Amino acid sequence: MKVILFVLVLAVWLSACCPQRKEPPLPTDAVGWKDYQEDSFKYQGRFLLKKGESTDNGKVEIKVLELIPPNCASDVGSFERQARVRLQFRSLSNPQILCSEVFPEHGGGLLIPPCNSIAEEYDISGVGVGAINLKEGWVYFRLDGT
């Protein structure tokens, strides 16, 4: 009986520390592969893809491998406490997977080794993730140009 009570108290406590996630609305400005500039920043495009979908520009393919829910047991403000997406980069000139990287919602980052070779060859220096909708299974992101 004590074990059941403990499990119930633990379940209630864990659900209390993990607030209900508010899923973002569907963006309307995903233009695909289209170079543009905002202020002094260059971009390769804005994309809306579901898990398993991919896009390419004839040289490099980007595929959404995984949408990762926040880990509520992680420290507040930590990388793991955010929803994340794992993107895979693949060269179209050969079947080689260049790399895969995880990026946080409302954030992103520069491509680091081994993904940094993409910047030199494909003019992509980073990824910015605007929104992840875990219930509908999509991610909205931009590619930063060099």
Secondary structure, DSSP 8 states (H G I E B T S, - for coil): -HHHHHHHHHHHHHHHHS---------S---EEEEEEETTEEEEEEEEEETT-EEE-SSEEEEEEEEE---TTS-TTSGGGS-EEEEEEEESSSS-EEEEEEEETTEEEE--TTTTHHHHHHSEEEEEEEEEETTTTEEEEEEEE-
